[in-house]
Amino acid sequence: MTFNKWIDTLISEKNVSTEQTLEIEGTSGINFMPLSMVIDAIKNTCAEEKAQIKAVLVKIDFANGDIVHFFKHLACRLAI
């Protein structure tokens, strides 16, 4: 299974809406972005980063944690 299909399946199984808006503090102030924007950025990153992201998401999922919290963490890298 490709990474993109895997992450889409994970999001679907967790009933996470990619249309939800994340509120992220950036250098210019508060940024609002849909989760889908973060997912698209993840899908377009290099294979090494995808592997690291997948490893973290698997650990979070195994512990029944909140994957959206991790996506918010990653969104901070996109905020300006």
N, C-alpha and C positions, 0 to 999 in steps of 0.2 A: 504494500500500500504506500502510495506517495505521501510525503509530509503534508501537502495541501489537503488531500483527502482525509488524512488522519486528524488534522486539527479541525476540519469541518465536522467530522464525526464526533469528536470530543465535545465541541461546542453544542452540537445538536443533542447529544446524550445528556449533557448537563443543563439543557433547557435555557441556555444563555442567549439573550437577544443581542444580535450584533448591531441593532439599531439604538441600543441604549447609549446615552451620552456620558462620557467620562469627563470629569472636571479635574483638570491637572494644573498645578502651579508651575508656570514657566518663568523665564527671566523677564518677560514683558508683562507678567501678571497671570491671571487665570485664563486657561485655554479650555475650550469645550470641543471635544471631538467624539465622533461615534466610534464605538468599539470596532466596527468594520474597518475603519481607517488603520487601526493598530494591527488588526489581523492581516490586512493587505500588506502592510510594511513587513510583518513577520514572514509572510509567504514570499516576499521579494528579497529577503536577506540571503546571505551565503549559506552553503550547506553546513559549515561548522557551527554557525550561530543557530541554525535550525535544530541541529542535534542537541545543543546545549539547552535551548528553549524546551524541546521535547522532553529531555531528561528531567527538567524542573517540573514541567506540567504533569508528568507521570508520577513524580513524588507527591505533588500536591493532591492529585486525584486519588492516589493510594491512601493518603491520610484523610480523605474526605474534606479537603480544604477548599477554599474559595479561589477558583482559577481567575476570576475577574480581578481579584486583588493583585495577582501577578501581572495581568494585562495592564492594570493601572501603573504598576511599577515600570513596565516597559514603555508605556506611553510618555512617561517623564522624559525619555530620551528624544521623543518627537516634539515635545513642547518647546515653544520659543519664547 
